[in-house]
Amino acid sequence: MKIKIKKLLPIVLLLAGSISVFAADDTATMADVTQVQDNLNIVWTCVAGFLVFFMQAGFAMVEAGFTRAKNVVNIMMKNLMDFSIGTLAFFFVGFGLMFGESNGFCGTTEFFFKGADWTSSSWDFTFLIFQTVFAGTAATIVSGSMAERTKFTSYLIYSVFICAVIYPVFGSWAWGSLHNGGGWLENMGFCDFAGSTVVHSIGGWLALAGAVVLGPRIGKYGPDGKAHAIPGHNIALAALGVFILWFGWFGFNPGSTTLGDGEIGRVAVTTNLAAAMGAIAAMMTAWVITKKPDGSMALNGALAGLVAITAPCYTVNGVAAIIIGLIAGILVVLSVYFIDSVLKVDDPVGAVSVHGVCGLWGTLSCGLFNLDGGLFYGGGFKQLGVQALGAGAAFVWAFGLGLILFFILKKTVGLRVSHSEEIRGLDIEEHGMEAYSGFQIFTNQ
């Protein structure tokens, strides 16, 4: 085939001109590369934040599935409103306490009070939305442990306090330097990459405080003190919720890199390995104890592995991630039985075991398995000691303030619905509607 030179000449000249421009301006080229990388970081962090927001749907479905049909509307409303109220509380107060120039109680609010350039494309807005969805996650964890007997008004009030004060202040101790300053825990070398303690244990210990002050559901414990199972109404819905949470965790952990590069894949791998092993380990543990592969325990096992790997997902290898998930899967089953039968704390969805206990394990695992400074990698006990200190501080802060907060609510606006309201269900009594219209079944429990 003959090609006319005249037709090729414009293309050759265009390519030659482009090469000469790039060769003549290396500085401009580097600036362009930097701008592309910055934009990629923003896009990835936003996408990850949107995945974490979708976890609200997962939490709502898990909680609804593991509880009774007569309370589903109430559960959906709590998961909707704790995020909505928490968003505003974190925007107006919490963000400043957590990431202000002086972290902690004297933090300066950097958006509402100081103002922001709403015409800019600043990284600050991306950082704000990403941190907001994390605050919402911490708040919604408590919903499950207090399900089926909590006044809706009291729950709304609680949501303000966790997102405005309780979560942000502890977050400033561990993550303050992500924006301004630095907290006392991170200055000591505390490791919690994506929030096993900052998000999950804080939520878990608050859940424990709420369940203790609230008391068990009617019919949960007999006159002899023996625990009675109150089955959830829809395990399929709970399973869908767990899959959504698993999916959202690929934003939760890899998104915490806030970088659009290969680190995303590495963190996703450790996250996935721990979740898979957690599900298997919980299933096997329940199988040994009950002689059946309990579906609810396996579902919680996947969540336990995800919670545990959240702190060390960036700092451990794949084998360590599997071990961390294995121990979390065993631990969550034993913890559920212990809290239910020994402590006699009624936690309908196992939130304390999944988020509090396994969040504690995940935080401690950094001190054991971190490739840089872990005990099993020649780092000695220093990192483990710092991890234990941070986890202990989280328990004292969240559980202590939780007891005070819920006790005040109990003595003022009231924390628990009446006996008759609990029997009929919160959907009818609190919201005047049914989740499954025309199919409601009322029981004496």
C-alpha positions as CSV (number, residue, x, y, z in Angstrom):
1,M,0.0,0.0,0.0
2,K,1.3,3.4,-1.0
3,I,1.1,6.2,1.7
4,K,1.2,9.8,0.6
5,I,3.9,11.7,2.5
6,K,1.8,14.9,2.3
7,K,-0.9,13.2,4.5
8,L,1.7,12.1,7.1
9,L,3.5,15.4,7.3
10,P,1.1,17.1,9.7
11,I,1.2,14.2,12.1
12,V,5.0,14.1,12.1
13,L,5.1,17.8,12.8
14,L,2.6,17.6,15.6
15,L,4.5,14.8,17.3
16,A,7.8,16.6,16.9
17,G,6.3,19.8,18.4
18,S,4.9,17.9,21.4
19,I,8.2,16.2,22.1
20,S,10.0,19.5,21.9
21,V,7.5,21.2,24.3
22,F,7.9,18.5,27.0
23,A,11.6,18.3,26.6
24,A,11.9,22.1,27.0
25,D,9.8,22.3,30.2
26,D,10.6,19.5,32.6
27,T,9.4,21.6,35.5
28,A,5.9,22.0,34.0
29,T,5.8,18.2,33.4
30,M,6.6,17.4,37.0
31,A,4.0,19.9,38.2
32,D,1.4,18.2,35.9
33,V,2.4,14.8,37.3
34,T,2.0,16.1,40.9
35,Q,-1.4,17.6,40.1
36,V,-2.6,14.3,38.6
37,Q,-1.4,12.4,41.6
38,D,-3.1,14.9,44.0
39,N,-6.4,14.6,42.0
40,L,-6.1,10.8,42.1
41,N,-5.7,10.9,45.9
42,I,-8.8,13.0,46.2
43,V,-10.8,10.8,43.9
44,W,-9.8,7.6,45.7
45,T,-10.3,9.0,49.2
46,C,-13.8,10.3,48.2
47,V,-14.7,6.9,46.7
48,A,-13.5,5.2,49.8
49,G,-15.5,7.5,52.0
50,F,-18.6,6.7,49.9
51,L,-18.0,3.0,50.5
52,V,-17.7,3.6,54.2
53,F,-21.0,5.5,54.1
54,F,-22.6,2.5,52.4
55,M,-21.6,0.6,55.6
56,Q,-24.5,2.4,57.3
57,A,-26.8,0.2,55.2
58,G,-24.9,-2.9,56.2
59,F,-25.1,-2.1,59.9
60,A,-28.9,-1.4,59.5
61,M,-29.5,-4.7,57.8
62,V,-27.3,-6.8,60.3
63,E,-29.1,-5.2,63.2
64,A,-32.6,-5.6,61.7
65,G,-31.9,-9.2,60.7
66,F,-30.6,-10.3,64.1
67,T,-33.7,-8.7,65.9
68,R,-37.4,-9.1,65.7
69,A,-39.8,-7.9,63.0
70,K,-41.7,-5.6,65.3
71,N,-38.6,-3.3,65.7
72,V,-37.3,-3.0,62.2
73,V,-38.6,0.5,61.5
74,N,-37.0,1.7,64.7
75,I,-33.7,0.2,63.8
76,M,-33.7,1.7,60.3
77,M,-34.6,5.1,61.8
78,K,-31.8,4.9,64.3
79,N,-29.2,4.1,61.6
80,L,-30.5,6.9,59.5
81,M,-30.7,9.5,62.2
82,D,-27.4,8.7,64.0
83,F,-25.6,9.4,60.8
84,S,-27.6,12.5,60.0
85,I,-27.3,14.0,63.4
86,G,-23.7,12.8,63.7
87,T,-22.8,14.6,60.4
88,L,-23.9,17.9,61.8
89,A,-22.4,17.4,65.2
90,F,-19.1,16.4,63.7
91,F,-19.1,19.4,61.3
92,F,-19.9,22.0,63.9
93,V,-17.9,20.7,66.9
94,G,-16.3,17.3,66.5
95,F,-13.9,18.0,63.6
96,G,-12.4,20.9,65.4
97,L,-11.9,18.9,68.6
98,M,-10.3,16.1,66.7
99,F,-8.2,17.9,64.2
100,G,-7.9,21.5,65.4
101,E,-4.6,23.3,65.9
102,S,-4.9,22.3,69.6
103,N,-6.4,18.8,69.7
104,G,-8.6,17.6,72.5
105,F,-10.9,19.8,74.5
106,C,-9.4,23.1,73.3
107,G,-9.4,22.3,69.6
108,T,-10.3,25.1,67.2
109,T,-13.2,24.3,64.8
110,E,-11.8,24.7,61.3
111,F,-15.0,24.8,59.2
112,F,-18.0,26.4,60.8
113,F,-16.4,28.8,63.2
114,K,-13.2,29.7,61.3
115,G,-14.8,29.5,57.9
116,A,-13.7,27.7,54.7
117,D,-13.2,28.8,51.1
118,W,-16.3,27.1,49.6
119,T,-15.2,28.0,46.1
120,S,-12.0,26.0,46.4
121,S,-11.1,22.4,45.6
122,S,-9.1,22.1,48.8
123,W,-8.1,18.7,50.2
124,D,-9.7,19.8,53.5
125,F,-13.2,19.0,52.1
126,T,-12.2,15.5,51.1
127,F,-10.6,15.0,54.5
128,L,-13.8,16.2,56.2
129,I,-16.2,13.9,54.4
130,F,-13.9,10.9,54.9
131,Q,-13.6,11.6,58.7
132,T,-17.3,12.3,58.9
133,V,-18.3,8.8,57.7
134,F,-15.9,7.3,60.3
135,A,-17.6,9.2,63.0
136,G,-20.9,7.9,61.8
137,T,-19.6,4.4,62.0
138,A,-18.6,4.8,65.6
139,A,-22.0,6.1,66.5
140,T,-24.0,3.4,64.8
141,I,-22.2,0.5,66.5
142,V,-24.1,1.3,69.7
143,S,-27.5,0.8,68.1
144,G,-27.2,-2.9,67.9
145,S,-26.4,-3.5,71.6
146,M,-29.3,-1.3,72.7
147,A,-31.8,-2.6,70.2
148,E,-35.5,-3.4,70.9
149,R,-35.9,-1.5,74.1
150,T,-34.4,2.0,73.8
151,K,-36.4,5.3,73.6
152,F,-35.8,6.9,70.2
153,T,-35.5,10.4,71.7
154,S,-32.7,9.2,74.0
155,Y,-30.8,7.6,71.2
156,L,-30.9,10.8,69.2
157,I,-29.4,12.7,72.1
158,Y,-26.7,10.1,72.5
159,S,-25.8,10.4,68.9
160,V,-25.0,14.1,69.3
161,F,-22.6,13.5,72.2
162,I,-20.6,10.6,70.6
163,C,-20.0,12.5,67.3
164,A,-19.4,15.9,68.9
165,V,-17.2,14.9,71.9
166,I,-16.6,11.3,72.8
167,Y,-15.3,10.0,69.5
168,P,-13.4,13.2,68.4
169,V,-11.5,13.7,71.6
170,F,-10.1,10.1,71.7
171,G,-9.5,10.4,67.9
172,S,-7.4,13.5,68.5
173,W,-5.2,11.5,70.9
174,A,-4.5,8.9,68.2
175,W,-4.9,10.6,64.9
176,G,-4.6,14.3,65.5
177,S,-1.5,14.8,63.3
178,L,-3.5,13.7,60.2
179,H,-4.5,17.4,59.9
180,N,-2.9,19.5,62.6
181,G,-0.8,18.9,65.7
182,G,-0.5,15.5,67.3
183,G,-2.1,13.5,70.1
184,W,-0.3,12.1,73.1
185,L,-0.9,8.5,72.1
186,E,0.4,8.9,68.5
187,N,3.4,10.8,69.9
188,M,4.2,7.6,71.9
189,G,4.0,5.5,68.7
190,F,0.5,4.1,69.1
191,C,-0.5,2.2,66.0
192,D,-4.1,2.1,64.8
193,F,-4.0,2.6,61.0
194,A,-7.7,2.6,60.3
195,G,-9.5,2.4,63.6
196,S,-9.7,-0.9,65.5
197,T,-9.7,1.2,68.7
198,V,-10.4,4.7,67.5
199,V,-13.6,3.7,65.8
200,H,-14.6,0.1,66.7
201,S,-13.5,-0.2,70.3
202,I,-14.8,3.2,71.2
203,G,-18.2,2.2,69.7
204,G,-18.0,-1.2,71.3
205,W,-17.3,0.0,74.8
206,L,-20.0,2.6,74.5
207,A,-22.3,-0.2,73.4
208,L,-21.4,-2.2,76.5
209,A,-22.1,0.8,78.7
210,G,-25.5,1.3,77.1
211,A,-26.5,-2.3,77.4
212,V,-25.5,-2.4,81.1
213,V,-27.4,0.7,82.0
214,L,-30.4,-0.3,79.9
215,G,-30.8,-3.8,81.1
216,P,-31.9,-7.0,79.2
217,R,-34.9,-7.3,76.9
218,I,-38.1,-8.8,78.5
219,G,-37.8,-12.6,78.4
220,K,-34.0,-12.7,77.8
221,Y,-33.3,-14.2,81.2
222,G,-35.5,-16.6,83.1
223,P,-36.1,-16.7,86.9
224,D,-33.1,-18.9,87.3
225,G,-30.9,-16.4,85.5
226,K,-30.4,-18.7,82.4
227,A,-30.1,-16.9,79.1
228,H,-32.9,-17.6,76.6
229,A,-32.3,-17.2,72.9
230,I,-34.4,-14.5,71.1
231,P,-33.9,-15.4,67.4
232,G,-33.6,-12.7,64.8
233,H,-36.4,-12.6,62.3
234,N,-34.3,-12.6,59.0
235,I,-30.9,-14.1,58.8
236,A,-30.9,-13.5,55.0
237,L,-31.1,-9.8,55.7
238,A,-28.3,-10.0,58.3
239,A,-26.2,-11.9,55.8
240,L,-26.7,-9.2,53.1
241,G,-25.7,-6.7,55.7
242,V,-22.5,-8.5,56.4
243,F,-21.6,-8.7,52.7
244,I,-22.3,-5.0,52.4
245,L,-20.0,-4.3,55.4
246,W,-17.3,-6.5,54.0
247,F,-17.5,-4.5,50.7
248,G,-17.5,-1.2,52.6
249,W,-14.4,-2.3,54.5
250,F,-12.4,-2.1,51.2
251,G,-13.0,1.7,51.6
252,F,-12.5,1.7,55.3
253,N,-9.0,0.2,55.4
254,P,-7.5,0.8,52.0
255,G,-9.1,4.2,51.9
256,S,-7.2,5.2,55.0
257,T,-4.0,5.4,52.9
258,T,-5.6,8.4,51.2
259,L,-3.3,7.7,48.3
260,G,-4.2,6.5,44.8
261,D,-1.3,4.0,44.4
262,G,-0.4,0.4,45.0
263,E,-0.8,0.6,48.7
264,I,-4.6,0.2,48.1
265,G,-4.1,-3.3,46.8
266,R,-1.8,-4.4,49.6
267,V,-4.1,-3.2,52.4
268,A,-7.1,-4.7,50.6
269,V,-5.3,-8.1,50.6
270,T,-4.6,-8.1,54.3
271,T,-8.2,-7.0,55.0
272,N,-9.7,-9.7,52.9
273,L,-7.6,-12.5,54.3
274,A,-8.5,-11.6,57.9
275,A,-12.2,-11.4,57.1
276,A,-12.2,-14.8,55.3
277,M,-10.3,-16.5,58.1
278,G,-12.5,-14.9,60.7
279,A,-15.6,-16.3,59.1
280,I,-14.1,-19.8,58.9
281,A,-12.7,-19.8,62.4
282,A,-16.0,-18.6,64.0
283,M,-18.0,-21.2,62.0
284,M,-15.6,-24.0,63.2
285,T,-15.7,-22.8,66.8
286,A,-19.5,-22.6,66.9
287,W,-19.6,-26.1,65.2
288,V,-17.5,-27.6,68.0
289,I,-19.5,-25.9,70.7
290,T,-23.1,-26.4,69.4
291,K,-22.5,-29.3,67.0
292,K,-23.9,-27.1,64.2
293,P,-22.2,-24.6,61.8
294,D,-24.1,-21.6,63.2
295,G,-24.8,-19.1,60.5
296,S,-25.1,-16.1,62.8
297,M,-21.7,-16.9,64.4
298,A,-20.0,-17.2,61.0
299,L,-21.4,-13.9,59.9
300,N,-20.1,-12.2,63.1
301,G,-16.8,-14.0,62.5
302,A,-16.3,-12.2,59.2
303,L,-17.0,-8.9,60.9
304,A,-14.7,-9.9,63.8
305,G,-11.8,-10.5,61.3
306,L,-12.5,-7.2,59.6
307,V,-12.5,-5.3,62.9
308,A,-9.3,-6.9,64.1
309,I,-7.3,-6.3,61.0
310,T,-8.4,-2.6,60.8
311,A,-5.5,-1.5,63.1
312,P,-2.7,-3.5,61.6
313,C,-3.9,-3.8,58.0
314,Y,-1.0,-1.5,56.8
315,T,1.7,-2.8,59.0
316,V,1.5,-6.6,58.8
317,N,2.0,-9.3,56.1
318,G,-0.6,-11.7,54.7
319,V,0.3,-14.6,57.0
320,A,-0.1,-12.4,60.1
321,A,-3.4,-11.1,58.7
322,I,-4.7,-14.8,58.5
323,I,-3.5,-15.4,62.1
324,I,-5.2,-12.2,63.3
325,G,-8.5,-13.2,61.6
326,L,-8.2,-16.7,63.0
327,I,-7.9,-15.5,66.6
328,A,-10.6,-12.9,66.1
329,G,-13.1,-15.6,64.8
330,I,-12.5,-17.8,67.8
331,L,-12.6,-14.9,70.2
332,V,-15.9,-13.5,69.0
333,V,-17.8,-16.7,69.6
334,L,-16.3,-17.2,73.0
335,S,-17.0,-13.6,73.9
336,V,-20.6,-13.7,72.8
337,Y,-21.3,-16.7,75.0
338,F,-19.4,-15.1,77.9
339,I,-21.1,-11.8,77.8
340,D,-24.5,-13.4,77.3
341,S,-24.3,-16.2,79.9
342,V,-21.7,-15.1,82.4
343,L,-21.9,-11.3,82.5
344,K,-25.6,-11.5,81.6
345,V,-25.5,-8.4,79.4
346,D,-28.1,-8.5,76.6
347,D,-26.4,-7.6,73.3
348,P,-28.8,-8.7,70.5
349,V,-26.3,-8.5,67.7
350,G,-23.0,-9.1,69.5
351,A,-21.7,-5.6,68.9
352,V,-19.6,-5.6,72.1
353,S,-17.9,-8.8,71.1
354,V,-17.4,-7.9,67.4
355,H,-16.3,-4.3,67.9
356,G,-15.1,-3.9,71.5
357,V,-13.3,-7.2,72.1
358,C,-12.1,-7.8,68.6
359,G,-11.1,-4.2,68.3
360,L,-9.0,-4.6,71.4
361,W,-7.4,-7.8,69.9
362,G,-6.6,-6.0,66.6
363,T,-5.0,-3.1,68.4
364,L,-2.8,-5.5,70.5
365,S,-1.9,-7.5,67.4
366,C,0.0,-4.5,66.1
367,G,2.4,-5.0,69.0
368,L,2.9,-8.6,68.0
369,F,2.9,-8.7,64.2
370,N,4.0,-5.3,63.0
371,L,6.8,-5.8,60.5
372,D,8.6,-2.8,62.1
373,G,8.6,-3.0,65.9
374,G,6.4,-6.1,66.5
375,L,7.3,-8.5,69.2
376,F,7.5,-11.5,66.8
377,Y,9.7,-9.5,64.4
378,G,12.4,-8.6,67.0
379,G,10.9,-5.3,68.3
380,G,10.6,-6.4,71.9
381,F,7.7,-5.4,74.1
382,K,7.7,-1.7,73.6
383,Q,5.1,-1.5,70.9
384,L,2.9,-4.0,72.6
385,G,3.0,-1.9,75.8
386,V,2.0,1.3,73.9
387,Q,-0.8,-0.6,72.2
388,A,-2.1,-1.9,75.6
389,L,-1.9,1.6,77.0
390,G,-3.9,3.0,74.1
391,A,-6.5,0.3,74.3
392,G,-6.9,0.7,78.0
393,A,-7.3,4.5,77.6
394,A,-10.0,3.9,75.1
395,F,-11.9,1.6,77.5
396,V,-11.7,4.0,80.4
397,W,-12.7,7.0,78.2
398,A,-15.6,5.4,76.3
399,F,-17.0,3.0,78.9
400,G,-16.6,5.6,81.7
401,L,-18.3,8.4,79.8
402,G,-20.8,6.0,78.4
403,L,-22.0,5.0,81.8
404,I,-22.3,8.6,82.9
405,L,-24.1,9.6,79.7
406,F,-26.6,6.8,79.7
407,F,-27.2,7.1,83.5
408,I,-28.0,10.8,83.0
409,L,-30.4,10.0,80.1
410,K,-32.0,7.3,82.3
411,K,-32.7,9.8,85.1
412,T,-33.9,12.7,82.9
413,V,-35.6,12.0,79.6
414,G,-35.7,8.2,80.2
415,L,-33.7,5.6,78.4
416,R,-36.0,2.6,78.1
417,V,-39.5,2.2,76.7
418,S,-42.3,0.9,78.9
419,H,-43.1,-2.8,79.4
420,S,-46.2,-2.6,77.1
421,E,-44.3,-0.7,74.4
422,E,-41.5,-3.2,74.4
423,I,-44.0,-6.1,74.1
424,R,-45.9,-4.5,71.2
425,G,-42.7,-3.4,69.5
426,L,-41.1,0.0,68.9
427,D,-42.3,0.3,65.4
428,I,-45.9,0.7,66.4
429,E,-45.3,2.5,69.7
430,E,-42.5,4.9,68.7
431,H,-43.1,5.4,64.9
432,G,-46.8,4.5,64.3
433,M,-46.1,2.0,61.5
434,E,-45.0,-1.5,60.7
435,A,-42.0,-2.6,58.7
436,Y,-44.1,-5.4,57.2
437,S,-47.5,-4.0,56.9
438,G,-50.3,-6.6,57.6
439,F,-47.9,-9.3,58.6
440,Q,-47.0,-8.2,62.1
441,I,-47.0,-10.9,64.7
442,F,-47.0,-9.9,68.4
443,T,-45.6,-12.2,71.0
444,N,-45.4,-12.2,74.8
445,Q,-41.6,-11.6,74.7
